[in-house]
């Protein structure tokens, strides 16, 4: 079976918030829900007991041109308050993207497809080089911003046009 077919067939469009609430209750521990894209859904996830959410539009595969995690991040972080950890997945192509997401309040950033081309082109050494490049970009950008720790990042570091 192809990867594309597998991912298409594993999706269950009949799943509801009640189903997620049951999973959270049965799991009984930390539960992070992926695919949240609105402040309303983040609040709902917190209400049913999730402890984290991952902003993800699944690589834009559900609708070309849909809003990205970056587009939604600030409002979801604000809605989550201290009830949820918010992670952002997708759209990260360089170290400064990681810093922007962290400055907007993400607790962590998923790299999504970031490693796939280096993996295909050069295997493990390619992935290691890509991750090293990302580390260097993050370190350099923080130095240029006058920051020594990620905890110093804030929305005040960003300007929106």
Steps between C-alpha positions, in 0.01 A plus 500: 500500500631846416555754774247730334233231498578402859457856628183549299344178629598551863302825521159456658257779408239364740714583805339756731597705803318239711736235361801713594358558849468121545860449388622768742306338787618148415860611463501664843819697450648781295315522169603716206254545213641565151316687229355784706485818292270739687479667838154346545636151444786564744252603770291191425808277522579647843139451611512126423829453682771532237824636641646607168411574141700493183410761244514325166324535169664170402725665245209679333390168352139541609454826309761674292522854630368429849631702793830385641598429857688832499178678400315354797772476763457827693123464540523133598772571758285779642193272516701218657632718780661281763261209434682356197848472361488615139735347245517600135566259218569581140630785293837512672779534246769686693616583849332839505165327450563305819579821686187674366280214619663498843468880523127464430468257789546153355662263750659300219512480123459192282709493189250310287659437161818695580716190510349306207700647211833473685407141591417413139811669364761389752349269760589549865796731426263727306257520792785564743629783281154655466449490878845650557417780253177564691689515831755745357222722358320508835819579688604775256155662495484501880840667520392762246187563709707533817336196657685235693207273589182394323304610807592861416302491174166680491246645260674834545785356291271472198348754269199417288433686178 
